[in-house]
Every structure is written in C-alpha cells, then in structure tokens.
C-alpha cells in the first residue's frame, strides 16, 4: 500500500525513538521543524502549524487532503476552498501528504478504498469525492463555485445517469439492481428533456434579441432626418 503521509510517519518514528534521520532531505527537515530546530524560523512555524492540522485528524485535515487527491486541483483552487495561505498548503503537500507517491490513478483509488479515520467517520467520503468527481465538486460543496453552467451540468448528469442505468446488465429484470437501473433510465430521459428545453429557450431568446435589434434599427433615424418639431415634442 502507498501512503502519501510516509514522510511524517517516518519523522514521527525518529521522534519516538529519539534518533535523528541519517540523511539530509524532507524527513530530516520535517523532524527538525517539529522540534523547532530549523535554521529558518518561518519553516518551523509552517511545519508546526501543518503538524497541528495533521494531528487534529478532523475536518480541516480531511478536506485539505481531499483537495490534494483531486487530479484537476490547483493551489489556487485549494486556497479558495480552505482559506489557508499558499505557503501552508504547499508545506502540507510536500511534507504531510505527498501525492507524488501515486505513480498512476488506480493507486489513488486503492488508497481511498482502504482509507479510514476513526476520529472522523466521513473522511473516506471526502476522499471518494476527490477521486471520483474532482475539485469542482469541492468548490460547489463549500459554496465557492459561482460559474456552474446549467447546460454543462445537465450533460454531465445525463452521462452519469446513463452509466448507472447500465448496471442492470447480466442481471435478471426482477433483481433489485435492475429495478434501480430502471429508475436511473427515467432520470436520464428527464434530464435530456430538461437540456432540450434549455436549448429551445436559448434559441427563442436569441431570436427575440435579433428581433429587438432589427426593430430598433428600423425606427432609428439619422440626425439629419429629425425635425425641430420632433425634438420639441
């Protein structure tokens, strides 16, 4: 199993054993930062604040790590969602949750599949959101996505409901799976109808805008054609 928190786990082992990491690198820097022995005071401050988040084992930790698991996330996205300073986010990513340890996508899924946090039961749910939906879901969930396009959302929903409806394959029509699939088929057709309505409304709105523009053009007169009587009235 791959553990993105391997650096802090190794640093904690050295702290417990009262041994200094043998080689220069992230683990030793982390070890020194926790002990407040880094030459850079700001590094000590950041590492200790991140360590507090990591040991808290609660909401902030799981949301932050969930963001890191989103393959489409940027540091700017994570800052918007968490409200944390960029340098704090970067330090946590490097020392406490290094997603570079995942060589390919399935390793992320495997990590999430077995992940548990007894102090925060919803932890696995947040990480599942990360690998299955991505950063836009986090932005929406925490009220930070103001640019959701109805058409794009509906088309995404059509694809999702269609795939869910295919789960009945190789099942009998009377099975529970097939019955659930039939519900998803109805949801997919209803969503397609909603999408078609948006398209029709867009076309109607476009036609109205063209009509208004043409009417304005027809009733507009050049300056030389306007009489003094029209100005007075």
C-alpha positions as CSV (number, residue, x, y, z in Angstrom):
1,X,0.0,0.0,0.0
2,X,1.2,3.5,-0.8
3,X,1.0,6.1,1.9
4,X,1.2,9.8,0.9
5,X,1.9,10.6,4.6
6,X,5.1,8.5,4.7
7,X,7.4,11.4,5.5
8,X,5.6,12.4,8.6
9,X,5.2,8.8,9.7
10,X,8.9,8.3,9.4
11,X,9.7,11.6,11.1
12,X,7.4,10.6,14.0
13,X,9.2,7.2,14.3
14,X,12.5,9.1,14.7
15,X,10.9,11.4,17.3
16,X,9.6,8.4,19.2
17,X,13.0,6.6,19.0
18,X,14.9,9.8,19.8
19,X,17.0,9.3,16.7
20,X,18.0,11.8,14.1
21,X,17.2,11.0,10.5
22,X,20.5,10.0,8.9
23,X,20.3,11.8,5.6
24,X,19.5,15.4,4.6
25,X,16.1,15.8,3.0
26,X,12.4,16.2,3.6
27,X,12.2,13.8,6.5
28,X,15.1,15.4,8.4
29,X,13.7,18.9,7.7
30,X,10.3,17.8,9.0
31,X,11.9,16.3,12.1
32,X,13.8,19.5,12.8
33,X,10.8,21.7,12.1
34,X,8.6,19.8,14.6
35,X,11.4,20.2,17.2
36,X,11.6,23.9,16.3
37,X,15.3,23.4,15.3
38,X,15.2,24.5,11.6
39,X,17.5,27.5,10.9
40,X,14.6,29.2,9.2
41,X,12.0,30.4,11.8
42,X,9.2,30.6,9.2
43,X,9.9,27.0,8.3
44,X,9.5,25.9,11.9
45,X,6.2,27.9,12.1
46,X,4.7,26.4,9.0
47,X,5.7,22.8,9.8
48,X,4.3,23.1,13.3
49,X,1.0,24.5,12.1
50,X,0.7,21.8,9.5
51,X,1.6,19.2,12.2
52,X,-1.3,20.5,14.3
53,X,-3.7,20.1,11.3
54,X,-2.4,16.6,10.7
55,X,-2.7,15.5,14.3
56,X,-6.1,17.1,14.7
57,X,-7.4,14.2,12.4
58,X,-10.6,16.0,11.8
59,X,-12.5,18.2,9.3
60,X,-9.7,20.5,8.2
61,X,-7.3,17.7,7.6
62,X,-9.7,15.6,5.6
63,X,-10.9,18.5,3.4
64,X,-7.3,19.6,2.7
65,X,-6.2,16.1,1.8
66,X,-9.3,15.5,-0.3
67,X,-8.4,18.6,-2.3
68,X,-4.9,17.2,-2.9
69,X,-6.3,13.9,-4.2
70,X,-8.2,15.8,-6.9
71,X,-6.1,15.4,-10.1
72,X,-7.6,18.6,-11.5
73,X,-6.9,20.8,-8.4
74,X,-4.6,23.8,-8.4
75,X,-3.1,25.5,-5.4
76,X,-5.4,28.5,-6.2
77,X,-8.4,26.1,-6.0
78,X,-7.3,24.7,-2.7
79,X,-6.7,28.2,-1.3
80,X,-10.2,29.3,-2.3
81,X,-11.8,26.3,-0.7
82,X,-9.8,26.2,2.5
83,X,-8.9,29.8,3.0
84,X,-5.4,28.8,4.0
85,X,-2.2,30.6,3.0
86,X,-0.5,29.2,-0.1
87,X,2.8,28.5,1.7
88,X,0.9,26.5,4.4
89,X,-0.8,24.5,1.6
90,X,2.5,23.8,-0.1
91,X,4.3,22.7,3.0
92,X,1.4,20.3,3.9
93,X,1.5,18.9,0.4
94,X,5.3,18.3,0.5
95,X,5.8,17.0,4.0
96,X,2.4,15.6,5.2
97,X,0.5,14.4,2.1
98,X,2.8,13.9,-0.8
99,X,0.6,12.9,-3.7
100,X,3.6,12.4,-6.0
101,X,3.9,9.0,-4.4
102,X,1.0,7.9,-6.5
103,X,2.5,6.8,-9.8
104,X,-0.8,6.3,-11.6
105,X,-4.5,6.9,-10.9
106,X,-5.5,3.5,-9.7
107,X,-3.1,3.8,-6.8
108,X,-5.2,6.8,-5.7
109,X,-8.4,4.7,-5.8
110,X,-6.7,1.8,-3.9
111,X,-5.6,4.2,-1.2
112,X,-9.1,5.7,-0.8
113,X,-10.7,2.2,-0.9
114,X,-8.9,1.2,2.3
115,X,-8.7,4.6,4.0
116,X,-10.3,5.0,7.4
117,X,-10.1,7.7,10.1
118,X,-11.8,6.6,13.3
119,X,-11.8,10.1,14.7
120,X,-13.7,11.4,11.6
121,X,-16.0,8.8,10.0
122,X,-16.8,11.0,7.0
123,X,-13.1,11.0,6.0
124,X,-13.4,8.3,3.4
125,X,-16.4,10.1,1.8
126,X,-14.4,13.2,1.2
127,X,-11.6,11.3,-0.4
128,X,-14.0,9.4,-2.6
129,X,-15.4,12.7,-3.8
130,X,-11.9,13.7,-4.7
131,X,-11.0,10.7,-6.9
132,X,-14.5,10.3,-8.4
133,X,-15.7,13.8,-9.0
134,X,-12.8,16.2,-8.7
135,X,-12.1,19.7,-7.4
136,X,-15.3,21.3,-8.9
137,X,-17.4,19.2,-6.5
138,X,-15.4,20.6,-3.6
139,X,-15.8,24.1,-4.9
140,X,-19.6,23.6,-5.1
141,X,-19.8,21.8,-1.8
142,X,-18.2,24.7,0.0
143,X,-20.0,27.4,-1.9
144,X,-17.0,28.5,-3.9
145,X,-18.1,27.7,-7.4
146,X,-20.0,30.6,-9.0
147,X,-19.6,29.7,-12.6
148,X,-21.6,26.5,-12.9
149,X,-23.2,26.3,-16.4
150,X,-26.6,24.6,-16.4
151,X,-26.1,23.0,-19.8
152,X,-22.7,21.5,-18.8
153,X,-24.2,20.2,-15.5
154,X,-27.1,18.6,-17.3
155,X,-25.0,16.9,-19.9
156,X,-22.7,15.6,-17.1
157,X,-25.8,14.3,-15.3
158,X,-27.1,12.6,-18.5
159,X,-23.8,10.7,-18.8
160,X,-23.8,9.7,-15.1
161,X,-27.4,8.5,-15.0
162,X,-26.9,6.7,-18.3
163,X,-23.9,4.7,-17.0
164,X,-25.8,3.9,-13.8
165,X,-28.7,2.6,-15.8
166,X,-26.3,0.1,-17.4
167,X,-25.6,-1.6,-14.1
168,X,-28.6,-4.0,-14.8
169,X,-26.6,-5.8,-17.5
170,X,-26.3,-9.5,-16.7
171,X,-29.0,-9.2,-14.1
172,X,-32.5,-10.6,-14.2
173,X,-35.2,-8.0,-14.8
174,X,-36.7,-8.7,-11.4
175,X,-33.5,-8.2,-9.5
176,X,-33.0,-5.2,-7.2
177,X,-30.2,-3.9,-9.3
178,X,-32.4,-3.9,-12.4
179,X,-35.2,-2.1,-10.6
180,X,-32.8,0.6,-9.5
181,X,-31.4,0.8,-13.1
182,X,-34.9,1.5,-14.5
183,X,-35.1,4.5,-12.1
184,X,-31.9,5.8,-13.5
185,X,-33.1,5.4,-17.1
186,X,-36.1,7.6,-16.3
187,X,-33.8,10.1,-14.6
188,X,-31.6,10.2,-17.8
189,X,-34.6,10.8,-20.1
190,X,-35.9,13.5,-17.8
191,X,-32.5,15.2,-17.8
192,X,-32.3,15.1,-21.6
193,X,-35.8,16.7,-21.8
194,X,-34.5,19.5,-19.4
195,X,-31.5,20.0,-21.6
196,X,-33.6,20.3,-24.7
197,X,-35.8,22.9,-23.0
198,X,-32.7,25.0,-22.2
199,X,-31.6,24.7,-25.8
200,X,-35.0,25.8,-27.0
201,X,-35.2,28.7,-24.6
202,X,-31.7,29.8,-25.7
203,X,-32.8,29.8,-29.4
204,X,-36.0,31.7,-28.6
205,X,-34.1,34.3,-26.6
206,X,-31.6,34.7,-29.4
207,X,-34.4,35.3,-31.9
208,X,-36.0,37.8,-29.6
209,X,-32.7,39.7,-29.3
210,X,-32.3,39.8,-33.1
211,X,-35.9,41.0,-33.5
212,X,-35.5,43.8,-30.9
213,X,-32.2,44.8,-32.6
214,X,-33.9,44.9,-36.1
215,X,-36.9,46.9,-34.7
216,X,-34.5,49.4,-33.1
217,X,-32.6,49.8,-36.4
218,X,-35.8,50.4,-38.4
219,X,-37.1,53.1,-36.0
220,X,-33.8,54.9,-35.6
221,X,-33.4,58.0,-37.7
222,X,-30.2,59.8,-38.8
223,X,-29.6,63.2,-37.2
224,X,-30.4,65.0,-40.5
225,X,-33.9,63.4,-40.7
226,X,-35.1,64.6,-37.3
227,X,-37.3,67.7,-37.5
228,X,-37.4,70.6,-35.0
229,X,-41.0,69.6,-34.2
230,X,-39.9,66.1,-33.2
231,X,-37.3,67.5,-30.9
232,X,-39.7,69.9,-29.2
233,X,-42.4,67.2,-28.7
